[in-house]
Structures are given as C-alpha cells and as structure tokens.
Amino acid sequence: MNVFIEHLNVSPIVKTFLFNLTNGDITLISGFFWLFVAALFSTISGAIGGIILAGKDLGYELAGILGGLLGPAGGIPVAIIGLIILKFI
C-alpha cells in the first residue's frame, strides 16, 4: 500500500496523511479524521436506532431526527477516549 502512496502525484501533506492512516499512526490530523468518521457513523446509527425503537410512537421522521441528534452524544466521547488510549499504547 505504501508503494502506491509513494507514486501518487499529490502534495507532501496528503502523502504524510495517507502514510499515517495506512501505518496506524495517530497524529492530530488523523485523529480529527477518525473523529469525523466516528461522528458520521454514530449519527447514522443513532437515526436508525431511533427509527427502530420509537418509530411507531413518535413517527418515523421525528424518531430519526432525534436519534441522529442524540446518537453522537454517546459516540464522540468514546471515540475521543479510544483515540487517546491508542495514541499512548
């Protein structure tokens, strides 16, 4: 994978970022990237969970909106703690 990244015609900053992602190094930029991915997945899963749990009672659209808003409330802090633990292991 790293051989492919070396031959990309992109800026050195992007190459460094891709090297960090493929090697598993957690830097500030890759940490923000993984935090964004975690927030995206927790929003989607929160909306799906809200629809499954309370779709009939509240209406599917309202349950999806509330689940999408409240899903990251549990996912983002756990992702931050996990990234901090992985940084120091």
Buried (B, 14 or more C-beta within 10 A) or exposed (E): EEEEBEEEEEEEEEBBBBBBBEEEEBEEEBBEBBBEEBBEBBBEBBBBBBBEEBBEEBEEEBBBBBBBEBBBEEBBEEBBEEBEEEEEE
